[in-house]
Amino acid sequence: MKRIAILCVLILLIPLSGFTQAIENIDFISPYNDGLAAIKKGNQWAFINQEGTLVIDFRDDVVTTTIENDSYPIFNSERCLIAEKKEGITYFGYIDTSGKTVIEPQFLNATNFNDNVAIVLELKKQILGSNDIFKKQQVAYNYFQVVINTKGEILHYLTQEPIRITLHKDFIKQPPKITSRLLSENTYAVWSKEKKWEIKVLPQ
């Protein structure tokens, strides 16, 4: 009789529904990309896998992409865009499917990955000289449009001439625009200074 009683108690403790995890009060659920769907609560986003398990907890640094009138963060090539403000300027980087930052926020703008490559604005610091009175370096900042791989390594420069920028929050209200785009594998459209499109086929 004692064994029967224990068995009855265990049966009562097992949930009848079969659900092992419930994520409630979700404001938005995106389609799956790279096996993960973005879910939104308030101003924060998290990611679930195809079993509905929360694999990346809610956070407020992921970057949304507008797709068919909806905006949500996406994974592509196992990378998702994140943004971080430093001294009032937004820098972009990437996390992997575990939520780990694999490319530190350092770019003035960046695209989602596509077939293991992304276009980013690489910031370069140029030392012009030094001011002996104030003991400060005189510097200038430029950026280039470059193609990177999923490790953050630069594969190609899409623009050869640097674009000068004043690196201050009063001058950078919005991220500078990326004017190049991927057309197909190794083929890019680049907007030139003559305000015309150039087609560049890059070596593999």
Disulfide bonds with the S-S distance in Angstrom:
none
